[in-house]
Structure formats: structure tokens, C-alpha cells
Amino acid sequence: WMPDDKKPGTQEARGMLNEYKKEWARRVGVKKAPALTDTMLRAMVQTCDEQHPIGIRDRAVLLLGRGALNRRIELADL
């Protein structure tokens, strides 16, 4: 789409993309989920069935995620 001598290098392209990302975030606004409170976590943990392996797993993931301050994607990658 551009002549070889006019194409931006890797650094220039990365810089342009970063600027675009910043501008987009400014225009659209990045929405963040509210932080999980201790009360919310306690309620979620209480719903886990400790007699079933899935409930034990879910409880462990909830407590590990909160204790290590992990994001959802970091927990999913475990």
C-alpha cells in the first residue's frame, strides 16, 4: 500500500498504534469493572459446594485470585 522507501519502520508503526490506542481510549472511555469487595467474595465462596470437586476448585480459584491479586486472564492461564 506504500512504496518500500516510504513504509514506517517497526518503531514508528508501534508508536502510531500506541497513539491511536490512547486517542481511542480518550474518545470512547475505558470502562473498568468495580473492585470485588470482601463481602462479595465471601458470598461467592459460600455458594461453592465443598462436597463436590468443582465447588472445591471454584473456591480455590476465587481465594487464590483474591490472595494473589490476579486478573481473570491470569487465573484462566493457570
N, C-alpha and C positions, 0 to 999 in steps of 0.2 A: 503494500500500500504506500510505501515511501521508498525513494531511491536509497541504495545502500549507504551512500555518504551522508544522508540526512537522518537516518534512523537513530533514535536515542540509545545510549548505552544502558547497561543494567542499572547503574546507579541513578541515572536520570529517569528511567522508567519507574523505578521503585519510588523515587521522590515524587513523581507525578501522581502515582497511585495513592501514596500517603496523603498528599494534599487533597486529592479527590475524596478520600475517606473522611478526612477532617471536615471538609466542606459539607459533605452529605450528612454527617452526624450533627453538624450545626443546624442545617436546614430542617432535617427530619426530627432530630432529637432522639437520643438513645434512651430507651425506657429500661429501667432496672427493676427487677423483682424486689419486693420488700424482704428485708432480712428475716430469717427464721428465728423466732423468739423461743426462749426456754419453754414457755407454756405450750407453744405449738409443737415443739419437738416432743415434749412429754406426752401430749395427746396422740401423736403419731406412733410413738414407741408403745404406748398402751394398747393400740389396736393390733399389734403384731402377736400372732398366736405362737406362744413359746413351746407348744407341744408339736408343732409341725416344722419341718426343716425350712420351708420357705419363710415362715414367720421368724425363725431364728436368724436366717440370712438377712431378711429385711431389717430386723432390729440392729444387727451388727453393722450393716451399711449405713443406717441412719446415725448411729452413735459414732462410728468411725469418721463419717463425713463431717459431723459437727466437731468432733475432737481434733481432727487434723485440718479443719477449715478448708475442706476440699470443695471444688465446684462439681456440678453434676457430671461433666465430661470426664473429670479426673477419676471419679468413682466408677463410672462406666468402663473406663480403661483398665480397671484392676482385674 
